[in-house]
Amino acid sequence: MANIFETVARYYEADGEAEAILPQATIERYLRRQLWRGMPQEDLEMVFALAAHAMELAAMMGLEGLDEFEPDDLQEDVDMFFLEHEDVPPTEENVMHAIGLLASFLTYLHPEEEADIGRKIEKTRAAYYADGEFIDPTLAYDEDDDDFILQGNLLEELEPAEIDEVVNELLQAIQVFFRAPAYHDDLQRAMMLYFGPVRMNEDPENVDEETMQRDLQGFWDFFLFDYHMIAQDRLPLRVFFDARKKELPEVQLGVLRDLLDSTFTIFYIEHLEGDTALCRALFTDEEMELPRPETGGQDPRKTLLYGHVHADGVMLLNYIMIVPATAALRHRIQEEIERLHAIYCMQKPGASMEAFFRRHAAAVRHVIQNMTSYAQLTIVPEIEPAAPVDAPDVPQALQPAAARLREHAKALHFSAYEQATLLRLYRDAVYAEGSSAHATENAFLAAAILYFAIQNVKDIGDVASFFETLGAEKEDVVTELSHLFVVLGMLHPDPRYLTELGFVHLLFQKPAAPEPSADTKGGWPR
């Protein structure tokens, strides 16, 4: 029987994405703790198998961590364990045991979210029963026509015209789905990220019809594949899939699965052969054969293309953006995106370029658009480097305060990802200060929110109402805010806490050092 830590090491050596989602040191620390407490080898192996598939699922859905899982995701994780480990019978006892192991592991990772994790786990358990009878997870997958294990690539069985027809029908249904009032805030936020602060302020009357149609195509491509929803930090395409998978016909489900398997890719044309374009990915140097795109009369060798390409090299949507770019300009664009990726690595050490694209495709698009539309050789500003604070988890005594901080952030319409980043900032600030004496006070919580908002140019609404809601005096908050800047290193922007919005704003301004004062005029985010 292989040593569990050897298994872990081999897994992380083979999967470069895993470290950014769940650090190897974290899973090893948990397994060592359980080994010391007498956990059997087979349970240690089950825990890691569940964690490994959860990381793969998180990467596919564009999630940053396992705390963002919903009950459906937890159920899939457990299902896949029993589908892939035929030596473990999918009995009621074994399934409930696996869910218990998963619950303990998730609570260890995120103790401040124990109550929320508990609710999700109870829903996961309930999903395995119908009319009081236990449902074998392997049988359920057979009955549902195997939602996640693909039996062949359906796209390969369809003609291009048929693919276009299915995709167009799906896109229309998806757009109708997300135009519901429940998703209004998400669409507005996605537009801000996609168009940027400058274009969001343009008068639509000054935009011609052709540009508007092109912009709409590009926006929906970004929204479906790259945007992360406010409430759950999930890709909209995945939200639609989960909501409608029981009612869509098999062919549409097959195409949806393949759409979910596509990745944001930047590439250029090396050679044209009839209806085929021989292309090369800018960052991976991978060769691809794609259908010959329309270049609008431009020299194909002096263009740059970007969009979503299926893992098998199939362009699934008609919208692939093509911009003019010489070989020299392509090189400069690559350098600027690498600089932006380096900033991301200041908060996610070791993050791959693919992981960066999954989180910050909006910023990457702005780099390409601005450098190919204007005479800009640089767009990413020079910022002071900062290493992540190597802080432990929030102490048990501070978890109620952290929960209050999250609730305040929710009330201010922070996304799930922004909430998680804010809590990391809070954890780091308490650790860097070396004392938790003020960490539960309203002024400290308000200062943490303001620090985050300043770094990301995040709107927190009316300042007077903000202070009143937090139950804090303005002077006390300003004092704590000034102190936060000191203990966290006087950085502005602070790359450790930039979210999608912060990265986009980074490309459109060169922020000056903040000067918080008792006079909020011009000093607070509006």
Residue pairs with C-beta under 8 A, 6 or more apart in sequence:
1 41
4 31
4 35
4 41
4 44
4 45
4 48
5 28
5 31
7 45
7 48
8 24
8 27
8 28
8 31
8 48
9 24
11 18
11 48
11 52
12 18
12 19
12 24
15 55
15 56
16 352
17 55
17 59
17 352
17 354
17 355
18 24
18 52
18 55
19 350
20 348
20 350
20 351
20 352
20 355
21 55
21 58
21 59
21 63
21 64
21 65
21 66
22 51
22 54
22 55
22 65
22 66
22 109
26 109
27 48
27 51
30 47
30 105
30 108
30 109
31 44
31 47
31 48
34 43
34 44
34 47
35 44
39 47
43 101
46 81
46 88
46 98
46 101
47 101
47 102
47 105
49 81
49 84
49 85
50 77
50 78
50 81
50 98
50 101
50 102
50 105
51 66
51 105
53 77
53 80
53 81
53 84
54 66
54 69
54 73
54 77
55 66
57 69
57 73
57 76
57 77
58 64
58 65
58 66
58 68
58 69
59 355
59 358
60 260
60 261
61 73
61 234
61 235
61 238
62 226
62 228
62 234
62 235
62 238
62 358
62 359
63 69
63 233
63 234
64 233
64 359
64 417
64 420
65 109
65 420
66 106
66 109
67 106
67 109
67 110
67 113
67 117
67 420
68 232
68 233
68 234
68 416
68 420
69 77
69 106
69 120
70 120
70 232
70 234
71 120
71 123
71 124
71 127
72 127
72 242
74 99
74 102
74 120
74 121
74 124
75 124
75 127
75 128
75 137
76 148
77 102
78 95
78 98
78 99
78 102
78 124
78 137
79 137
79 138
79 140
79 141
79 148
80 148
81 88
81 98
82 88
82 90
82 94
82 95
82 98
82 137
82 138
83 137
83 138
83 141
83 149
88 94
90 136
90 137
90 138
92 128
92 134
95 128
95 134
95 137
96 125
96 128
99 121
99 124
99 125
102 121
103 117
103 118
103 121
106 117
106 121
107 114
107 117
107 118
110 117
111 393
111 394
111 396
111 399
112 393
112 394
112 399
112 402
112 403
112 423
128 134
128 135
128 137
129 135
141 147
141 148
141 149
145 250
147 245
147 253
148 257
150 254
150 257
153 258
153 312
154 250
154 251
154 254
154 255
154 257
154 258
155 163
155 254
155 255
155 258
155 310
155 312
155 314
155 316
158 166
158 251
160 291
163 255
163 316
164 318
166 251
166 252
166 255
167 255
167 259
167 316
167 317
169 252
170 252
170 255
170 256
170 259
171 220
171 317
173 244
174 224
174 236
174 237
174 240
175 220
177 240
177 243
177 244
178 186
178 187
178 223
178 236
178 240
179 187
185 230
185 413
186 227
186 229
186 230
186 236
187 223
189 230
189 415
190 219
190 222
190 223
190 227
191 200
191 219
192 200
192 501
192 504
193 222
193 227
193 362
193 500
193 501
193 504
194 218
194 219
194 222
194 223
194 227
194 362
194 365
195 215
195 219
196 366
196 504
196 507
196 508
197 457
197 504
197 505
197 508
198 508
204 212
207 215
217 318
217 319
218 319
218 321
220 319
221 307
221 308
221 317
221 319
222 361
222 362
222 365
223 236
224 235
224 236
224 237
224 259
225 235
225 237
225 259
225 262
225 264
225 308
225 361
226 235
226 264
226 358
226 361
226 362
227 235
227 236
227 362
228 234
228 235
228 359
228 415
228 416
228 417
228 500
229 235
229 236
229 239
229 415
229 416
230 413
230 415
230 416
231 415
231 416
232 239
232 416
233 415
233 416
233 417
233 420
235 260
237 256
237 259
237 260
238 260
240 256
241 253
241 256
241 257
241 260
245 253
245 256
248 256
255 316
258 310
258 314
258 316
259 308
259 310
259 316
261 310
261 311
262 308
262 309
262 310
262 311
262 316
263 308
263 309
263 311
263 354
263 357
264 306
264 307
264 308
264 357
264 358
264 361
264 364
265 281
265 306
265 307
265 308
265 309
266 281
266 282
266 283
266 304
266 305
266 306
266 337
266 364
266 368
267 279
267 280
267 281
267 282
267 288
267 304
267 305
267 306
267 309
268 279
268 280
268 282
268 303
268 304
268 305
268 325
268 330
269 277
269 278
269 279
269 293
269 295
269 300
269 301
269 303
269 305
270 278
270 279
270 280
270 301
271 277
271 278
272 278
272 292
272 300
274 292
275 291
275 292
276 289
276 290
276 291
276 292
277 289
277 290
277 291
277 292
277 293
277 300
278 287
278 288
278 289
279 287
279 288
279 289
279 290
279 305
280 286
280 287
280 288
281 287
281 288
282 304
282 330
282 333
282 334
283 334
283 337
283 353
284 353
288 309
288 313
289 313
290 309
290 313
290 315
291 315
293 305
293 320
293 322
294 322
295 303
295 322
296 322
298 322
298 324
302 324
302 325
302 326
302 327
303 322
303 323
303 324
303 325
304 322
304 323
304 324
304 325
304 329
304 330
304 333
304 368
304 372
305 320
305 321
305 322
305 323
306 320
306 321
306 365
306 368
307 315
307 317
307 319
307 320
307 321
308 315
308 316
308 317
309 315
309 316
310 316
321 368
323 368
323 369
323 372
323 373
324 372
325 333
325 372
329 371
329 372
332 371
332 377
333 367
333 368
333 371
333 372
336 367
336 371
336 378
336 379
336 380
337 364
337 367
337 368
339 380
340 356
340 360
340 363
340 364
340 367
340 380
340 503
341 351
341 353
341 356
343 380
343 383
343 495
343 498
343 503
343 506
344 351
344 356
344 359
344 360
344 495
344 503
345 351
346 385
346 386
346 387
346 388
346 495
346 496
347 388
347 495
347 496
347 497
347 498
348 355
349 388
356 364
357 364
359 500
360 500
360 503
362 500
362 503
362 504
363 500
363 503
363 504
363 506
363 507
366 379
366 504
366 507
366 508
367 379
367 380
367 507
370 376
370 379
370 507
371 377
371 379
379 507
380 506
380 507
381 506
381 507
381 510
383 491
383 493
383 495
383 506
384 491
385 495
386 489
386 491
386 494
386 495
386 496
388 428
388 496
389 427
389 428
389 431
389 432
389 488
389 496
391 427
391 428
391 430
391 431
391 432
392 431
393 427
394 402
394 423
394 426
394 427
394 430
395 430
395 436
397 436
398 430
398 436
398 439
398 440
400 440
401 439
401 440
401 445
402 423
402 426
402 427
404 445
405 422
405 423
405 426
405 445
405 448
405 449
406 419
406 422
406 423
408 445
408 449
408 469
408 470
409 418
409 419
409 422
409 449
410 419
411 469
412 449
412 460
412 461
412 466
414 422
414 458
415 499
417 499
417 500
418 452
418 456
418 458
418 499
418 501
421 452
421 497
421 499
422 448
422 449
422 452
422 497
424 497
425 448
425 451
425 452
425 488
425 496
425 497
426 439
426 445
426 448
428 488
428 496
429 439
429 448
429 451
429 484
429 487
429 488
430 436
430 439
432 487
432 488
433 439
433 483
433 487
438 444
438 480
441 472
441 476
441 480
442 470
442 471
442 472
443 470
443 472
443 473
443 476
443 477
443 479
443 480
444 480
445 470
445 472
446 466
446 467
446 470
446 472
446 477
446 480
447 477
447 480
447 481
447 483
447 484
448 484
449 460
449 466
449 470
450 460
450 477
450 481
450 516
450 524
450 525
451 481
451 484
451 485
451 488
451 494
451 497
452 458
452 497
453 459
453 460
453 524
453 525
454 492
454 514
454 524
454 525
455 492
455 493
455 494
455 497
455 498
455 502
456 497
456 498
456 499
456 501
456 502
456 505
457 501
457 502
457 505
457 509
457 525
458 501
458 502
458 525
459 525
459 526
460 466
460 524
460 525
463 520
463 524
467 473
467 474
467 477
470 477
474 518
474 520
475 518
478 516
478 517
478 518
481 516
482 516
485 491
485 492
485 514
485 516
488 494
490 513
492 511
492 512
492 513
492 514
493 502
493 506
493 511
498 506
514 523
515 523
516 523
517 523
